[in-house]
Each structure stands twice: as structure tokens, then as C-alpha cells.
Amino acid sequence: MIIGLIGGLIPIFQGWIFGIPGLIILADYFPPIHRLLVWAKKKAGISNKKGGK
């Protein structure tokens, strides 16, 4: 997560590659980050439903 924040400040370093997985990991432990992740998935059109059709 920290590498992702640093990468957001340095133009030649891709911070989102480390920032997004960091948020996904932290979402299990911090409810506000979990809500942010759910909101982002909803905006992206990604469903949490598992299974087939």
C-alpha cells in the first residue's frame, strides 16, 4: 500500500499496480476500506456473485 502511494507521486512508477492489491488486502480488516472497494466494484460493473449464470 505504501509503495502504491509513493508510486502515485512519482510519474515514472506505476503506483496503482501496488495500491489496488493493497486496498483489497486491507478491505478484510477495515470496514471503511471495504465499503470503498464495494463502491469501486459497483462502479466498474464487477459482481461479487460467485458461480455460473
Contacts in CASP RR format, 6 or more apart in sequence:
PFRMAT RR
TARGET T0000
AUTHOR 0000-0000-0000
METHOD contacts of the structure
MODEL  1
MIIGLIGGLIPIFQGWIFGIPGLIILADYFPPIHRLLVWAKKKAGISNKK
GGK
1 18 0 8 1.000
1 19 0 8 1.000
1 22 0 8 1.000
1 23 0 8 1.000
1 25 0 8 1.000
1 26 0 8 1.000
3 15 0 8 1.000
3 18 0 8 1.000
3 19 0 8 1.000
4 15 0 8 1.000
4 16 0 8 1.000
4 17 0 8 1.000
4 18 0 8 1.000
4 19 0 8 1.000
4 22 0 8 1.000
5 15 0 8 1.000
5 19 0 8 1.000
6 13 0 8 1.000
6 15 0 8 1.000
7 13 0 8 1.000
7 14 0 8 1.000
7 15 0 8 1.000
7 18 0 8 1.000
8 15 0 8 1.000
8 16 0 8 1.000
23 33 0 8 1.000
23 36 0 8 1.000
23 37 0 8 1.000
24 37 0 8 1.000
26 33 0 8 1.000
27 33 0 8 1.000
27 34 0 8 1.000
27 36 0 8 1.000
27 37 0 8 1.000
28 34 0 8 1.000
38 48 0 8 1.000
41 47 0 8 1.000
41 48 0 8 1.000
END
